[in-house]
């Protein structure tokens, strides 16, 4: 599970992209955080990513273009990433 804490004007990180980075620069599929996908619908802000081996890092590209890397601890079920300018 990946939970983002965005800046004050976008606390859920809507529009961010997340992916797993493996050794050798290989990367997993990219997931985009969306607010809604249809009439009267709301997507969950928490993303669920599978692992295809030992992950080097979780990468986030925020809507403002900034990229961050977060480490994934052994046996971690959830990773929380806070935008560098988030005050919440």
ABEGO torsion letter per residue (X at the ends): XBBBBBBAABAAGBGBBBBBBBBGGBBBBBBBBBABABBGBBBBABBBBBBAEBBABBBBBBAAGBBBBBBBBBGBABBBBBBAABAX
